[in-house]
Amino acid sequence: MGEFATSHHSGTWKRLRADLYYNWRELQEVALILRRYFPDLNIKSFGYKGLRRLVQAHPKTFQTRWDNPKKKRNATIFIRLTKDHTKSS
């Protein structure tokens, strides 16, 4: 998780993580929270087109599910931290 949080943001990130632990959240809701706490955060600077791609690229840290897996284009995406998210990759 450290690769996503700079030392400048680490305290806020820890508080945010506590709220996300093991609870499913809509990806859009997480994006809004991140924008509120980290207005200068740019997902593209991590090499991803958007938050969904960043989350899906780290399955050891995040779990994802879709409310309608057959129609992913218009489906709602939910994410949560994995139980072993603190283990190094």
Stockholm file with secondary structure:
# STOCKHOLM 1.0

chainA/1-89         MGEFATSHHSGTWKRLRADLYYNWRELQEVALILRRYFPDLNIKSFGYKGLRRLVQAHPKTFQTRWDNPKKKRNATIFIRLTKDHTKSS
#=GR chainA/1-89 SS CTTTCCTTTHHHHHHHHHHHTTCCEEHHHHHHHHHHHCTTCCGGGGTCSSHHHHHHTCTTTEEEEESSGGGGGGCCEEEEECTTTTSCC
#=GC SS_cons        CTTTCCTTTHHHHHHHHHHHTTCCEEHHHHHHHHHHHCTTCCGGGGTCSSHHHHHHTCTTTEEEEESSGGGGGGCCEEEEECTTTTSCC
//
